[in-house]
Amino acid sequence: MKNILVTHATFSGSTVEVAEFVAKELIAQGFRASVMPVQDVSSLAGYDGVVIAAPMIMGWHRAASGFLKKNRNALKHIPFAVLITAMSLTQIGETSVDGAPVTVDAALAKPPAQPGRLSLRERYARVSNYVRPILAATRPSKPVSIGLFGGRLEYGRLKWWAVIFVMLIIKAPAGDRRNWPAIREWAAGVADEFEPESMKMRVPVMEVQPA
Ligand SMILES: Cc1cc2nc3c(=O)[nH]c(=O)nc-3n(C[C@H](O)[C@H](O)[C@H](O)COP(=O)(O)O)c2cc1C
């Protein structure tokens, strides 16, 4: 049975639940999956696939980016997928970034107020702006899939400076925007990527012997 690591970084805790949900979906698809924080992963030896889940926190969570850089060499030999949680995303039809396929949560992504003339905030929240630094951290390898999904924001849990950043720059209202059906669908697609063609169920062919 293939062994998948689902590792996560978090600021307020909600992405941990997303990582656990993805692991459950992988298990439902016939994989073995372990979930752990990026700081607890000492080696990728023994894993057949890796999912790294982390939120946008003024850039992708630093511990997750650090994890990718630290494991850059190992990730040349193991398929990996990246899951990003966020509260603000500009929809301008980006389905891949520099050749890496991206799935965007349709419930999160918003088209710009004036197409063709993005505001500073809309430019900041483009898929490519979020994803390019992640690709730089994994180069020369690319994730088999990148998923960008709504997260959870609760102002009461944040320090004052975080409240100011999120209110002024992200302009996101508080709430739980995690889109479980969309995450499940993405995880099922990742499971397909982790399963080599040769292992996929083949349609049995009946051999007919000549009489
Ligand atoms: C300090 C801070 C910075 C954030 N920066 C961004 C951002 O740049 N873009 C975005 O879309 N969401 C941003 N968010 C929203 C988080 O990505 C979102 O709330 C996420 O679900 C948090 O996940 P967590 O609960 O695992 O920490 C930010 C939230 C905080 C608190």
The ligand as an SDF file (V2000), in Angstrom:
LIG
                    3D

 31 33  0  0  0  0  0  0  0  0999 V2000
   -1.5690   37.6460    9.6130 C   0  0  0  0  0  0  0  0  0  0  0  0
   -2.4100   37.0500    8.5350 C   0  0  0  0  0  0  0  0  0  0  0  0
   -2.0520   37.2250    7.2150 C   0  0  0  0  0  0  0  0  0  0  0  0
   -2.8410   36.6940    6.1870 C   0  0  0  0  0  0  0  0  0  0  0  0
   -2.4590   36.8950    4.8940 N   0  0  0  0  0  0  0  0  0  0  0  0
   -3.2710   36.4600    3.9150 C   0  0  0  0  0  0  0  0  0  0  0  0
   -2.9370   36.7020    2.5480 C   0  0  0  0  0  0  0  0  0  0  0  0
   -1.8900   37.2570    2.2480 O   0  0  0  0  0  0  0  0  0  0  0  0
   -3.8200   36.3210    1.6050 N   0  0  0  0  0  0  0  0  0  0  0  0
   -4.9900   35.6790    1.9150 C   0  0  0  0  0  0  0  0  0  0  0  0
   -5.7700   35.3780    1.0270 O   0  0  0  0  0  0  0  0  0  0  0  0
   -5.3020   35.3800    3.1890 N   0  0  0  0  0  0  0  0  0  0  0  0
   -4.4770   35.7580    4.1810 C   0  0  0  0  0  0  0  0  0  0  0  0
   -4.7900   35.4800    5.4780 N   0  0  0  0  0  0  0  0  0  0  0  0
   -5.9480   34.6170    5.7670 C   0  0  0  0  0  0  0  0  0  0  0  0
   -5.4720   33.1770    6.0960 C   0  0  0  0  0  0  0  0  0  0  0  0
   -4.7690   32.6150    5.0020 O   0  0  0  0  0  0  0  0  0  0  0  0
   -6.6640   32.2890    6.4440 C   0  0  0  0  0  0  0  0  0  0  0  0
   -7.3440   32.8590    7.5180 O   0  0  0  0  0  0  0  0  0  0  0  0
   -6.2420   30.8630    6.7570 C   0  0  0  0  0  0  0  0  0  0  0  0
   -7.3650   30.0230    6.6860 O   0  0  0  0  0  0  0  0  0  0  0  0
   -5.6030   30.7310    8.1230 C   0  0  0  0  0  0  0  0  0  0  0  0
   -5.2500   29.3870    8.3050 O   0  0  0  0  0  0  0  0  0  0  0  0
   -4.8450   28.8280    9.7480 P   0  0  0  0  0  0  0  0  0  0  0  0
   -6.0950   28.8540   10.5810 O   0  0  0  0  0  0  0  0  0  0  0  0
   -4.3760   27.4410    9.5050 O   0  0  0  0  0  0  0  0  0  0  0  0
   -3.7690   29.6900   10.2910 O   0  0  0  0  0  0  0  0  0  0  0  0
   -4.0140   35.9680    6.5130 C   0  0  0  0  0  0  0  0  0  0  0  0
   -4.3740   35.7820    7.8430 C   0  0  0  0  0  0  0  0  0  0  0  0
   -3.5760   36.3170    8.8510 C   0  0  0  0  0  0  0  0  0  0  0  0
   -3.9860   36.0930   10.2540 C   0  0  0  0  0  0  0  0  0  0  0  0
  1  2  1  0
  2  3  1  0
  2 30  2  0
  3  4  2  0
  4  5  1  0
  4 28  1  0
  5  6  2  0
  6  7  1  0
  6 13  1  0
  7  8  2  0
  7  9  1  0
  9 10  1  0
 10 11  2  0
 10 12  1  0
 12 13  2  0
 13 14  1  0
 14 15  1  0
 14 28  1  0
 15 16  1  0
 16 17  1  0
 16 18  1  0
 18 19  1  0
 18 20  1  0
 20 21  1  0
 20 22  1  0
 22 23  1  0
 23 24  1  0
 24 25  2  0
 24 26  1  0
 24 27  1  0
 28 29  2  0
 29 30  1  0
 30 31  1  0
M  END
$$$$
